Amino acid sequence: MATTIDHLRIDHRVRILRDFSDANGRKYHVGETAVIREMNVDWIRFDLSIVWERDGRKESLLFRHARKGPGNGRMREYFEVEERVPLPEDTIEGRRARKTAELRASVPELVEAPITDPQLYANAVARIWALVARNRFEEAEQQIQLILEAPDEHGSRLQDLADDLVSLAAAYLHTPDGEVYDWFRDRGIGLWYAWGSQATSGGEGTVRSGPIRAAEARVPQRSS
């Protein structure tokens, strides 16, 4: 649980209501504002420390327990709390940027030679990912065809590949890599429909429509 001191809150802007000096002799004046980033209490001495951002730089303030001026029980006299100002990495944009960086870092190393061994299915999917991430779409398509043309012992290869490509698309949904997202989405949904078309009866077709609808819900069409 984050430390609170009177009404002060971390990641909120405060406006100074009265001039004061902290225990280190730094002076602050009415009307100045800063964003609190850390607050701590020394439970032995009951001193208070605050780290805030002011005028583009961080400052550390110290308030003694017995000192007049700002302190526990007196903060409302000196500070007005204004709007929340989250750190950049705590915003939606910041989280998406971090996710994009992590995703790009996790792209597999590219194996240049096409993978033809049906026992190396996971490696083949990794190669597709590596190719698409590098915008080498034609080669990725060729690898897809090699996967689908290989012997399918369990009869689930098409469904597995459709699901894997949709999962890769979902990973790129909230990233700026729109071309990669669109490619994985289109090919994944296309393979799901190809799987659905293999139904041998109306009842089976109805059953197969469920996974197809679920896949489409995972990867909506992005607005242009």
Phi, psi and omega in degrees: 000132182291146178292137172235145178231111187053236182265359184288145181224142176296146179065031173235147175280140175237148176245132182284129182261336180218143175300145176200166171236142176274182184292344178268002176088004178285136184256141179227153191231158180307136176093341178290149180234157178203163179248120180286130178246333179214148172217138181217153178237129171275105188285354175272309181267347184062028172280152180244140175231143180227136171248124178225164177257125181219127179055039174083007179220157179274143176226146178251128180246144179232132179236121179284148184298316186271358186279146172288161181104200181303140179180174180301125183091351182237004186294328180296336179287338189245340185225136169256130179273130179248219190285160174285138179230087183292156172298150181309321183287349179264358176275166177301316180296320180294317179295321179292322178296320178294318179297319179297316180298317180295320180295315180296325180289337183268358179300131182297155172296144184278125170265116187290321184286132176302145181261121184248345182286118181296342177284349181253042183303312182299321178295322180294319178294321177298323179293320176302313179301313182298322180289314182295321179298337179258014179060030177259069191290321180298318179292325176296320178297320178298321179293324176300314181297323178296321178296314185287333180277344182288154177306136183242093187299322185258355178071020183242007187299317181297315179295318179299316182291320177302315181294319181293320180290323176294322177297321176294320177299315181301326179295334182261004188303313185255039177240165177282000182275064186297324181294321177294315178302311183298321181294311180298319181297309184298316182288320180296311179294323177300318179291325176299318179292324176298320177295317180297326182290350179276359178301140183259000178205165179297322179295318179294323178298321178295318179297317182289339180293335180299304178300327180293314178298321180295320179297317179296326179292329181290329187230077180295157175295129180278141177290142182278000000 
